[in-house]
Amino acid sequence: MYKNIRLCGCKRELLLKYVDIDSTLEPTEDLEQLRLLQNGYDIQTIMLNYESVEVNISEDVNGGESIMRQDTSDETR
């Protein structure tokens, strides 16, 4: 089983075009990357060996910050 974490980056020109690109798949599947794939754009994906934590609501912030502090102190040892 894999966890999907999306960090999207693109050039300004593509972002300006993106709002006008049509897609029948995006609303059906509720996946915004399908707008690009359906219109011939490539998307790069990579696999990482990194355990992540979700920060979706304010109550998640302390846990995320705690892990970030731990990761930073691990690097300095």
HUUR-V992518 format. One record per backbone hydrogen bond with DSSP energy under -0.5 kcal/mol. CO is the residue of the C=O (numbers start at 0). NH is the residue of the N-H. E is the energy in kcal/mol with one decimal. If there is no record, write none. Layout:
co = (CO;CO)
nh = (NH;NH)
e = (E;E)
This chain:
co = (2;4;10;11;12;13;14;16;16;17;23;24;25;25;30;31;31;32;33;34;35;35;36;47;49;56;57;59;60;61;62;63;64;65;66;67;68;69;70;71;73)
nh = (4;6;14;15;16;17;18;19;20;20;27;28;29;30;33;34;35;36;37;38;38;40;39;49;51;59;60;63;64;65;66;67;68;69;70;71;72;73;74;75;76)
e = (-0.6;-0.6;-2.1;-2.3;-1.6;-2.8;-0.9;-2.0;-0.6;-1.2;-0.8;-2.8;-1.9;-0.9;-1.5;-1.2;-0.6;-2.2;-2.7;-0.6;-0.7;-2.4;-1.6;-1.0;-0.5;-2.3;-1.2;-2.0;-2.8;-2.3;-1.9;-2.1;-2.4;-2.1;-2.7;-2.1;-2.3;-2.0;-1.5;-1.1;-0.8)
